[in-house]
């Protein structure tokens, strides 16, 4: 499905920009980096990652899963991932003021660092959950209802500009690795697992799906 392939491509760029954001924050805390780049990062994550990428997930993919593939919107993976979108947006807005702040106060520096870590780790986990679980399962469920493609709107000029300007920051701030953070595939690594979602199998699988799974396992 082209929409899902496009969303995966978005993820690759968003992942890079998260590493660049961490590098930018590290530079700012060291008295380096250009403070004017702060609003550029914000525009990328607000306009491209939020208004374009997350909106296509919610308004196109998730809506089709609910309305056409008859999956629940109020619980399970869709509710969990939508809730994560909102929470990450709140973290980003809390960070926004500090990205444009002189950072003279020690508490401002500490809070900016904490928010950058929270935002990047949350979004990295979120991307892993979508790439490894949500997207492949979505394609399978939609295919069962003979839906093999979904139409999505193109980027607006503001979203395209935010993407282009954000991508240029990768060269200025080579993505910083988070060596203390462990990523992984599957529901078990999703931050919503066991809190707002019991896992895709319990939330989405039908009795027929479980029977098919057990048959395949016994055949192995």
Buried (B, 14 or more C-beta within 10 A) or exposed (E): BEBBEEBEEBBEBBBBBBBBBBBBBBBBBEEEBEEEBBBBBBBBBBBBBBBBBBBBBBEBBBBBBBEBBEBEEEEBBBBBBBBBBEBBBEBBEBBBEBBEBEBEEEEBBEBBBEBBBBBBBBBBBBBBBBBBBBBEBBBEBBEEEEBEEBEBEEBEEBBBBBBEBBBEBBEBBEBBEBEEEEEEEEBEBBBBBEEBBBBBEEBBBEEEBEEEEEEEEEEE
